[in-house]
């Protein structure tokens, strides 16, 4: 009996490792693919802000969304992200302010400022888009993040196109691979009903 349980546990562990590896490869392929095309809205996933100013990662995402907006690929931009411990500013609000300071009219910006995770951001963004009658979205984030966000929004019935932000400095290969693995685990947990 113990041998059978050990065999089943080994098979289960192997299946988990194979699933993570498979999804990691799909994430890596998606991470460099720019699918930007005309859509109803551009979604910018939040990242850290520092006392009302976007972090370098958030600024790079916002700059990329601004470029897509200026190319007239969508008439609106949706910024996301809650306070993350800041008592005054939110990632979504900082994103809005940054875009406005770069010439985007306030009526073209939609803000989601309560989410504290990718799962919450996609759920709230999906609900906002549903209420606005929007059906297609260009997702702007870091390359390793796009696959998981796309799947979550597609689950909500949206047409989703990934457009990773421009990388300013190449990441170390190990760090980059680890990001793919973390996102694969996050995606598989989400598929299993665990919000991370």
Secondary structure, DSSP 4 states (H G I P E B T S, - for coil): -HHHHHHHHHHHHHHHHHHHHHHHHHHHHHHT-------SEEEE----EETTEE-HHHHHHHHHHHHHHHTTS-S-EEEE---TT-SS--HHHHHHHHHHHTT--GGGEEEE----SHHHHHHHHHHHHHHHT--EEEEES-HHHHHHHHHHHHHTT-EEEE-PPPPSSPPPHHHHHHHHHHHHHHHHHHHTT---
